[in-house]
């Protein structure tokens, strides 16, 4: 495949597009933009209003969108992503959201440019405005809107009011054509919307970076549609509108967004709502090895992020390959790789056993993320400890680099999470406690001074493991090494410039979720191939 660099002339690029396929002409980098939007909300979202009043409110948010599209285009952006619920807001009832809904045709059944052909369908004012933004600024645009689809009484699933209502992402090409729509699968207590009868696996193509997949907010924690998009449809980039409420220490927005991009070795373009009073902030442009993020719980202003990132080629993505194939420090050279005693190693494990036994005397239980974690305190300046829950055992080899009196614990959870969603989690985490008492472990923490070199590992059953590494003031870091060794998944990190809040291996055991009906029958096959064990 020919490579066209940024230095090539416009004439050659145009000729290339006329004669060759789009794929041949892709550049080595592209410019992406995401906008974290301080949405203007309806102060009384449960009250039923009329269409014009709904359009008046949405126009205020769309005006801001247009300003940001222009600003992004001026910085060379080729694609821009806006957040979930950014146009109409949230907390509606099924009836009260209806005036805010646009009618949307199936993009694969009709070629439609709303900016040029607004007359074709009624109730498409929002789509028309978005389409014109993309066309006038010549960039791809991704936004989240509420949509409606009328159904016949003969449809056994048709709601009593005669329509489906969907939380929908729409994608416009740089000429304003509607090229994709995705209906959110995993709704987060969104009673105004319906769940699609079938999962949408939506992929759209671009001339600058190839295929993109798309899903929304809560979808990122579930198998469908996220994992098949990456593993079956082989997408290298995901656009991700979200309205994420941060939950520390394990599920802050930027923390998990980076973990997802790192785990699957993809680009993730994530746009969040900005409402610090609701705990909503955290957007970014993520590559497997670098992140451009925004997280601000103080200011009420939105933020445009624009970054140039490399195109991921077809052969470059496998789960965790980007880190595993670029090991900075091998297991053998890492001085703390002595934590787990394997019988076949035939080595003296007396010191390890002594340290583990000492820690076992102090094991306790505490609530973290609404789950009952088994915890072991970090008591010494350096040492080896482990803690187990159900089938999962977590091992930590650590060395504290400072004299801080901050408390840290090693935690493990291996069970079904049942609060604010139901899904199975296997987690090994090293976290800073909230105060000077171990009863505060698991609380939300945003600042830390403790510096720790560590090796964290667990005998995970699932292969879907998301590496968390969160530092003081909600900044991100990358592990020195991630990968499998002797059926343990391992994270290693030495040094750092700021205090540690969370270092974790957050595993999702999709097969054990309460609702397995949507899982692809080959999930186990994918699992075996995603994280190859040494």
C-alpha positions in Angstrom: 0.0 0.0 0.0 1.4 3.4 -1.0 2.1 5.9 1.8 1.3 9.6 1.3 3.1 11.9 3.8 2.0 15.3 4.9 4.6 16.8 2.6 2.8 15.7 -0.6 1.2 18.3 -2.7 -2.5 18.9 -2.9 -2.5 18.2 -6.6 -1.0 14.7 -6.1 -3.5 13.9 -3.4 -6.5 14.9 -5.6 -5.1 12.9 -8.5 -4.7 9.9 -6.1 -8.4 10.1 -5.1 -9.6 10.2 -8.6 -7.6 7.2 -9.7 -7.0 5.0 -6.7 -8.9 3.8 -3.8 -9.3 5.9 -0.7 -7.3 3.5 1.3 -4.2 4.0 -0.8 -4.2 7.7 -0.2 -4.5 7.7 3.5 -1.9 9.8 5.3 0.3 8.6 8.2 -1.5 11.0 10.6 -4.8 12.6 11.0 -6.2 15.5 13.1 -9.1 14.7 15.5 -11.2 17.0 17.7 -13.5 16.3 20.6 -15.5 18.9 22.5 -16.5 18.6 26.1 -19.7 20.6 26.2 -21.3 22.5 29.1 -24.8 21.7 27.9 -27.6 24.3 28.4 -30.3 22.3 30.2 -34.0 22.4 30.4 -34.7 23.5 34.0 -37.8 21.3 34.1 -37.1 18.3 31.8 -40.1 16.3 33.0 -42.6 19.0 31.9 -44.1 18.4 28.4 -43.5 21.2 26.0 -44.0 21.8 22.2 -41.7 21.2 19.3 -40.8 24.9 18.8 -39.9 25.4 22.4 -37.7 22.3 22.2 -36.0 23.6 19.1 -35.4 26.9 20.8 -33.5 25.2 23.6 -31.6 22.9 21.3 -30.6 25.9 19.1 -28.6 27.4 22.0 -26.5 24.2 22.3 -26.2 23.9 18.5 -24.9 27.5 18.3 -22.1 26.5 20.6 -21.5 23.4 18.5 -21.1 25.5 15.4 -18.6 27.8 17.1 -16.5 24.7 18.1 -16.7 23.1 14.6 -15.4 26.3 13.1 -12.6 26.5 15.7 -11.7 22.8 15.1 -11.6 23.2 11.3 -9.3 26.2 11.7 -6.9 23.9 13.5 -7.0 21.4 10.7 -9.4 18.9 12.3 -10.8 16.2 10.0 -13.3 14.8 12.4 -15.0 16.2 15.5 -17.0 14.4 18.2 -19.6 15.9 20.5 -20.9 14.3 23.7 -24.0 12.3 24.5 -27.1 14.4 25.5 -25.2 17.5 24.5 -28.0 19.0 22.4 -31.2 18.3 24.3 -29.9 17.5 27.8 -31.2 14.7 30.0 -33.5 13.5 32.8 -36.6 13.5 30.6 -39.6 11.2 30.8 -40.7 9.3 27.7 -43.4 11.9 27.0 -41.4 15.0 27.8 -38.5 14.1 25.5 -40.8 13.6 22.5 -40.7 17.2 21.2 -36.9 17.0 21.1 -36.7 14.0 18.9 -35.8 14.1 15.2 -37.0 11.6 12.6 -34.1 9.7 11.1 -34.2 7.4 8.1 -31.9 4.4 7.8 -28.7 5.7 6.2 -28.2 2.4 4.4 -31.6 2.6 2.8 -31.3 6.1 1.4 -28.5 8.5 0.6 -29.5 11.8 2.2 -27.8 15.1 2.8 -30.0 17.0 5.3 -28.3 20.3 4.6 -29.1 20.1 0.9 -32.3 18.1 1.1 -34.1 19.2 4.3 -37.4 18.9 2.5 -37.3 15.1 2.2 -38.3 14.4 5.8 -40.3 16.2 8.6 -38.9 16.9 12.0 -35.2 16.9 11.0 -34.2 20.4 12.0 -31.4 19.2 14.3 -30.0 16.9 11.6 -30.2 19.7 9.1 -28.1 22.0 11.3 -25.5 19.4 12.0 -25.2 18.4 8.4 -24.6 22.0 7.4 -21.9 22.4 10.0 -20.1 19.4 8.5 -20.5 20.6 4.9 -19.5 24.2 5.5 -16.4 23.2 7.4 -15.6 20.1 5.4 -15.0 17.7 8.2 -16.6 14.6 9.5 -19.0 15.3 12.4 -20.3 12.9 15.1 -23.1 14.0 17.4 -25.7 12.5 19.7 -29.4 13.2 19.2 -32.7 11.8 20.3 -34.6 10.1 17.5 -38.0 8.6 16.9 -39.2 5.8 14.7 -42.9 5.1 14.3 -44.1 1.5 14.3 -47.3 -0.3 13.4 -49.7 -2.0 15.8 -48.9 -5.3 14.0 -45.3 -5.0 15.4 -45.5 -7.1 18.7 -42.7 -4.9 20.2 -44.3 -1.6 19.2 -44.7 0.6 22.4 -48.2 1.7 23.3 -47.6 5.2 22.0 -46.8 3.8 18.6 -43.2 4.8 18.3 -39.7 3.8 19.3 -37.4 6.4 20.9 -33.7 6.0 20.7 -30.6 7.5 22.1 -28.8 7.9 18.8 -25.3 8.9 17.5 -25.3 10.3 14.0 -22.3 10.7 11.7 -22.0 13.1 8.8 -19.3 13.1 6.1 -17.3 16.2 5.2 -19.9 16.9 2.5 -22.8 16.8 4.9 -24.2 13.4 4.0 -25.6 11.3 6.8 -23.5 8.2 6.6 -24.2 6.3 9.9 -26.4 6.2 12.9 -26.0 4.1 16.0 -28.7 3.4 18.6 -27.4 3.0 22.1 -27.6 -0.6 23.3 -26.8 -0.4 27.0 -29.1 2.4 28.4 -28.2 3.8 31.8 -31.6 4.3 33.5 -32.7 6.2 30.4 -36.4 5.5 30.7 -37.2 7.9 27.9 -35.6 5.6 25.3 -36.0 2.1 23.9 -33.3 -0.5 23.6 -33.0 -1.6 19.9 -34.3 -5.0 19.2 -31.0 -5.9 17.6 -27.6 -4.6 18.4 -26.2 -2.0 16.0 -22.7 -2.7 14.8 -21.9 0.5 13.0 -18.7 1.1 11.1 -18.1 4.1 8.8 -15.1 4.7 6.6 -13.0 7.9 6.2 -10.4 8.8 3.6 -7.9 9.9 6.3 -7.9 7.0 8.8 -9.9 4.2 7.5 -12.7 2.6 9.5 -14.2 3.9 12.7 -16.6 2.2 15.1 -19.1 3.9 17.3 -20.9 3.4 20.6 -22.1 5.4 23.5 -21.2 6.0 27.2 -22.3 2.9 29.2 -21.7 0.7 26.2 -18.0 0.8 27.0 -18.4 -1.6 30.0 -20.2 -4.3 28.0 -19.4 -6.9 25.4 -22.0 -5.7 22.9 -21.3 -3.8 20.7 -17.8 -2.7 21.7 -15.9 -5.9 21.6 -17.3 -7.3 18.3 -16.7 -4.0 16.7 -13.0 -4.2 17.5 -12.4 -7.9 17.1 -14.9 -8.9 14.3 -15.1 -5.7 12.4 -11.5 -4.9 13.0 -11.9 -1.2 13.7 -8.8 0.8 14.7 -10.6 3.9 15.8 -13.7 4.4 18.0 -15.7 7.6 18.3 -17.4 7.8 21.7 -20.0 10.3 22.8 -20.6 10.0 26.5 -22.3 11.7 29.5 -20.2 10.0 32.2 -20.4 10.8 35.9 -17.0 10.2 37.4 -16.7 7.5 40.1 -13.4 7.2 41.8 -11.2 5.3 42.4 -11.8 3.0 39.5 -14.2 4.5 37.0 -13.3 8.1 36.4 -14.0 9.0 32.8 -10.4 9.7 31.6 -9.1 6.8 33.6 -11.3 4.2 32.0 -11.2 5.8 28.5 -7.4 5.4 28.5 -7.6 1.9 29.9 -10.0 0.9 27.0 -7.7 2.4 24.3 -4.6 0.8 25.9 -6.3 -2.6 26.3 -7.5 -2.9 22.7 -4.6 -1.0 21.2 -6.9 1.5 19.4 -7.6 5.2 19.1 -10.6 6.3 21.2 -12.0 9.8 20.6 -14.2 10.5 23.7 -16.4 13.6 24.2 -18.0 14.0 27.6 -20.6 16.4 29.0 -19.1 19.2 31.2 -21.1 19.7 34.3 -18.8 19.5 37.4 -21.8 20.0 39.7 -23.0 16.6 38.5 -19.6 15.0 38.5 -19.4 15.1 34.8 -16.1 15.9 33.1 -13.4 14.0 31.4 -12.8 13.8 27.6 -9.8 12.9 25.5 -8.1 11.7 22.4 -6.4 8.5 23.3 -3.9 6.4 21.4 -2.4 3.1 22.8 0.6 5.0 24.1 -0.4 8.7 24.5 -3.4 10.6 25.7 -4.6 14.2 25.3 -7.2 14.8 28.0 -9.3 17.4 29.7 -10.6 17.0 33.3 -11.8 20.0 35.2 -14.1 20.0 38.2 -13.7 23.7 38.8 -14.5 25.7 35.7 -18.0 25.7 34.1 -16.5 26.2 30.6 -16.4 23.5 27.9 -13.1 22.5 26.2 -12.1 21.8 22.6 -9.3 19.2 22.3 -7.5 19.0 19.0 -4.6 16.6 18.4 -2.7 15.0 15.5 -2.4 11.2 15.9 -1.0 8.4 13.8 -3.1 6.2 11.6 -3.2 2.6 12.9 -2.5 0.2 10.1 -4.4 -3.0 9.6 -1.8 -5.3 11.1 -1.0 -3.2 14.2 -3.9 -3.9 16.5 -4.3 -6.8 18.9 -5.3 -6.4 22.5 -2.4 -4.9 24.5 0.1 -5.5 21.7 1.2 -1.9 21.6 2.6 -2.2 25.1 3.6 -5.8 25.0 5.6 -5.4 21.8 7.4 -2.4 23.1 8.6 -3.6 26.5 10.7 -1.0 28.2 11.8 -3.4 30.9 11.6 -7.2 30.6 10.4 -9.4 33.4 13.9 -10.7 33.9 15.4 -7.2 34.3 12.7 -6.0 36.7 14.1 -6.5 40.2 10.7 -7.0 41.8 9.6 -10.0 39.7 9.8 -12.4 42.6 6.4 -12.2 44.0 4.6 -15.4 43.0 6.1 -18.8 43.9 5.6 -21.4 41.2 6.2 -24.9 42.2 7.9 -25.6 38.9 10.5 -22.9 39.6 12.1 -24.9 42.4 13.2 -21.8 44.2 13.3 -20.8 47.9 10.1 -18.9 48.6 10.4 -18.6 52.3 10.8 -14.8 52.3 7.7 -14.4 50.1 5.7 -16.8 52.2 6.7 -14.9 55.3 5.7 -11.5 53.9 2.4 -12.9 52.6 1.6 -14.5 55.9 2.2 -11.2 57.7 -0.1 -9.3 55.4 -2.8 -12.1 55.7 -3.1 -11.3 59.4 -4.4 -7.8 58.5 -6.8 -8.6 55.7 -10.1 -6.8 56.0 -13.2 -5.9 54.0 -14.3 -2.5 52.7 -16.7 -1.0 50.2 -15.3 0.3 47.0 -17.4 1.2 44.0 -20.4 -0.2 45.9 -18.7 -3.6 46.0 -17.3 -5.5 48.9 -13.6 -5.7 48.3 -11.1 -7.9 50.2 -8.3 -5.6 51.3 -4.7 -5.9 52.6 -2.8 -2.9 53.9 0.5 -1.7 52.6 2.4 -1.7 56.0 6.1 -1.6 55.1 8.4 0.5 53.0 8.7 -2.5 50.7 7.4 -6.0 50.5 5.2 -8.7 49.0 1.6 -9.2 49.8 -1.4 -11.0 48.2 -5.1 -11.2 48.7 -7.8 -13.5 47.2 -11.5 -13.5 46.5 -13.3 -16.4 44.9 -11.1 -17.6 42.0 -9.0 -14.5 41.8 -5.8 -13.9 43.7 -3.9 -10.6 43.4 -0.2 -10.3 44.2 1.7 -7.1 44.8 5.5 -6.5 45.0 6.1 -2.9 46.0 8.7 -0.4 47.2 7.7 3.0 48.5 9.9 5.8 47.3 8.9 8.5 49.8 8.2 8.9 53.5 4.5 9.8 53.0 2.2 8.6 55.7 -0.6 8.1 53.2 -2.4 4.8 53.5 -2.6 2.3 50.6 -4.2 -1.0 50.2 -4.2 -3.9 47.8 -7.8 -4.9 46.9 -9.5 -7.8 45.1 -13.0 -8.2 43.9 -14.3 -11.2 41.9 -18.1 -11.1 41.7 -21.2 -9.6 40.1 -21.4 -5.9 40.5 -25.1 -5.0 41.1 -25.3 -1.2 41.8 -26.0 1.2 38.9 -25.8 -1.7 36.4 -25.2 -5.4 36.6 -22.0 -6.8 35.3 -19.2 -9.2 36.4 -15.9 -7.8 37.5 -12.5 -9.3 38.3 -10.3 -6.6 39.8 -6.8 -6.3 41.3 -6.2 -2.8 42.6 -3.7 -0.7 44.5 -5.5 2.4 45.8 -4.8 5.3 48.1 -7.2 5.5 51.1 -9.2 8.6 51.6 -7.9 9.5 55.1 -5.7 8.4 58.0 -7.9 5.4 58.8 -8.3 2.2 56.9 -12.1 2.6 57.0 -11.6 5.3 54.3 -10.1 2.9 51.8 -12.2 2.9 48.7 -13.4 6.5 49.0 -13.0 9.0 46.2 -9.5 10.6 46.3 -8.1 13.2 43.8 -4.8 14.0 45.4 -1.8 11.9 46.5 1.9 12.2 47.3 2.8 8.6 47.7 5.3 7.3 45.1 5.5 3.5 44.7 7.3 1.2 42.4 5.2 -1.9 42.0 4.5 -5.1 40.2 0.8 -6.0 40.3 -0.5 -9.3 39.0 -3.5 -11.6 39.2 -4.6 -15.1 38.0 -7.5 -13.7 36.0 -10.0 -16.0 34.3 -11.1 -13.3 31.9 -8.8 -12.1 29.1 -10.5 -8.7 29.0 -8.4 -6.7 31.3 -8.3 -2.9 31.4 -5.1 -1.3 33.0 -5.8 1.7 35.3 -3.1 4.1 36.2 -4.3 7.3 37.8 -2.1 9.9 39.4 -2.6 12.9 41.7 -5.0 15.6 40.4 -6.6 13.1 38.0 -3.6 12.8 35.6 -2.8 9.7 33.7 0.3 7.5 33.3 1.2 4.4 31.4 2.6 1.2 32.7 6.2 0.2 31.9 4.9 -3.3 31.1 1.6 -5.1 30.6 1.2 -8.8 29.7 0.8 -12.4 30.6 3.3 -14.5 32.4 2.7 -18.0 33.7 -1.1 -17.5 33.6 -0.9 -14.2 35.5 -1.7 -10.8 34.0 1.0 -8.4 35.1 1.4 -4.6 35.3 4.7 -3.1 36.2 5.6 0.5 36.9 8.7 2.2 38.2 9.1 5.9 39.0 6.7 8.7 38.2 6.4 12.4 38.7 3.3 12.5 40.9 1.5 10.6 43.7 -0.4 7.4 43.0 -4.2 7.3 43.4 -5.0 4.0 41.6 -3.1 1.3 39.9 -5.4 -1.5 38.8 -6.2 -4.4 36.5 -9.9 -4.1 35.9 -11.2 -7.3 34.3 -14.6 -7.8 32.7 -15.8 -11.3 32.7 -18.6 -10.8 30.2 -19.7 -14.4 30.1 -20.8 -14.2 33.7 -23.0 -11.1 33.3 -26.6 -11.6 34.3 -27.9 -11.2 30.7 -25.9 -13.4 28.3 -28.4 -13.4 25.5 -26.5 -10.9 23.4 -23.1 -12.5 23.6 -21.6 -13.8 20.5 -21.1 -17.5 20.6 -17.4 -17.1 19.9 -16.7 -14.9 22.9 -14.5 -17.6 24.4 -12.5 -17.9 21.2 -11.9 -14.2 21.1 -10.8 -14.2 24.7 -8.1 -16.8 24.1 -6.7 -14.7 21.3 -6.8 -11.3 22.8 -4.3 -11.6 25.5 -1.9 -14.4 24.6 -0.5 -16.0 27.6 3.2 -16.9 27.7 
